[in-house]
Amino acid sequence: MTVIQILLAVFAAFGFLAAVSRFRRGGIGLKQLTLWTLLWGAVIVVVLRPETTSDIARRLGVGRGADVVVYLSIAALFYLQFRLFARVEDQERQITKLARELALKDLKE
């Protein structure tokens, strides 16, 4: 096992433990915990058995395992960016609605 494999496995273990800790405190739900568990588990598998990415690449018709990881990472980042954007938009709408309601309430008093 190389130094980078050890470091990445430890990092993934800390990521998993952080997700479990947030779940126990009520910061995330079971759905999010399951997602994070799958993600960190996949990271550990890929770190400890790098040949799995090459196997996946062959099945998907991609040249190298590293390319699969990059493609999937970019797709996941775009999806997460979309989700964050949508959430910010929703919050802005809620803040605007609340500000209007408070302003109307102040007018009535």
N, C-alpha and C positions, 0 to 999 in steps of 0.2 A: 504494500500500500504506500502510495506516495504522500508527500507532505500536503499537496493541494487536495488530495482526496480526503485526508483526515480533516483539514480545515473546512472544506465544504460540507462534510458529513456532520461536523460539530455545529456549523452554522445552521444547517437544516434541522438538526435536533433542537437547537435553541428556538428556531422559528416555530416548530411544532409545539414546544413547551409554552411559548408565548401565546399561541392560539388556545391551548388548553386552559391556560391561566385566565385569559380574557373570557372564555366560555364559562368558567366557574364563577367569575365575578359578574356574569350577566352582560358582558360587553358585546358578545356575539351570540348568535343562535346556533342551534344544532346544524342547520344547513351550512352556515359559514364554517363551522368547525369541521364538518365533513369535507368541504371543499379544501380547506387548508391542510387537513390531514392527508388527503389525496395528493395535493401538490408537494408537500414536504416529503411524503413517502416516495413519490416519483423522483424527486431530487436525490434522495438517498440511494435509490436503486440505480439511477444513472451514474452517480458518483462512484458507487462501489462496483458496478458492472457496466463500464462504458460501452461495451460491445452491444448492449441493448439498443442504443440509438442507431447503430449501423443496421441492426436487424429491422427496426422500424422503418429506417430510410429505404432499405431494399423493398419492403412490402409496399411502401408508398410511391416507389419509383423515383426517389430522390438520391442524388449521388452519394452524399456523405451523412453520417449521423449528426455531425455538428450542424449541418445545414438544416436538418429537421428541427433541431433545438432552436436555432435562430428563427426559422419561419414560425414555429409555434409560439415562441416568445413574442415576436412582433404582433402576431394576431391577437394574443392575449392582452398585450399592452394597448392595442387599439380598442379592443372591447372594453377594457377597464377605463380608458380615457372617455369613451362614449358614456359609460355608466356614471362616471364622475360629473361629466358635463350635464347629463340629464338630471342628476341629483341637485346640482347647483341651480339649475333653472327652476326646479320645483321649489327649492328653498327661497329663491328670489320671489317667486309667485306668492308663496305663503307669507313672506315678510311684507310684500306690498299689500296683500289682503288684510293682514293684521294692522298695518299702519293706517289703512283706510278706516277699518272698524274703530280703532282708537281715536282717530280724528273725528269721526261722526259721533262717537260717544262723548267726546269733549264738547262738541257743539251743542248736544242735547242738555248738558249739565249747566 
